[in-house]
């Protein structure tokens, strides 16, 4: 879409009325994503706490988790230009 629609700086356009559904669905999806990410962190933390100082933990059903230290190499990100959609308050 960015290749198709170049920004016309400071131009404002009235959005079609049917886009209100897209707006409402977007807001609902963002809320659901936030709640899901919070639940994921909570459950991951519970499992990590159960593993404690060990490298692995095994569930009663045989499911195995690892919680190991990882080293990540540094890297540089090249500059880029793109459009970003944000709701203006």
C-alpha positions in Angstrom: 0.0 0.0 0.0 2.9 2.4 0.7 4.0 2.1 -2.9 0.5 2.8 -4.1 -0.3 5.7 -1.8 2.4 8.3 -1.4 1.9 10.8 1.5 0.6 14.2 0.7 1.9 16.0 3.7 -0.7 18.0 5.7 -3.6 16.8 3.6 -6.7 15.6 5.4 -9.3 13.4 3.9 -12.8 12.4 5.2 -12.9 8.6 5.6 -15.9 6.7 4.2 -18.6 5.9 6.8 -18.2 2.1 6.3 -14.7 2.4 7.7 -16.1 2.9 11.2 -16.5 -0.9 11.3 -12.8 -1.3 10.5 -12.0 1.3 13.2 -14.1 -0.5 15.8 -12.7 -4.0 14.9 -9.1 -2.6 15.0 -9.7 -1.2 18.5 -11.2 -4.5 19.7 -8.3 -6.5 18.2 -5.7 -4.2 19.9 -7.5 -4.8 23.2 -7.6 -8.5 22.7 -3.9 -8.5 21.7 -2.9 -6.6 24.8 -4.9 -9.0 27.1 -3.4 -12.1 25.3 0.1 -10.7 25.6 -0.4 -10.1 29.3 -1.8 -13.7 29.8 1.2 -15.1 27.8 3.7 -13.3 30.0 1.9 -14.4 33.2 1.9 -18.1 32.1 5.5 -17.9 30.9 6.6 -16.4 34.2 4.7 -19.1 36.2 6.6 -21.8 34.2 9.9 -20.0 34.6 9.4 -19.7 38.3 8.6 -23.5 38.4 11.9 -24.2 36.5 13.8 -22.0 39.0 17.6 -22.5 38.6 17.3 -25.6 36.4 17.8 -25.4 32.7 14.7 -27.6 32.0 11.4 -28.4 33.5 9.1 -31.4 32.7 5.3 -31.2 33.0 3.4 -34.2 34.4 2.2 -35.0 30.9 5.8 -35.1 29.6 5.9 -31.7 28.0 9.4 -30.3 28.4 10.4 -26.6 28.7 13.9 -25.1 28.6 14.8 -21.8 30.2 18.4 -21.2 29.2 20.6 -18.2 29.1 21.1 -16.8 25.5 23.7 -14.4 24.2 22.6 -12.3 21.3 25.1 -10.6 19.0 24.8 -6.9 18.5 23.6 -5.7 15.1 22.9 -2.4 13.4 19.7 -1.5 11.7 19.8 0.6 8.6 17.7 3.7 8.4 14.5 3.4 6.6 11.5 5.6 5.7 7.9 4.3 5.8 4.4 5.4 6.6 2.8 4.4 9.9 -0.9 4.3 10.8 -1.6 5.9 14.2 -4.9 7.0 15.8 -4.6 10.7 16.7 -6.0 11.8 20.0 
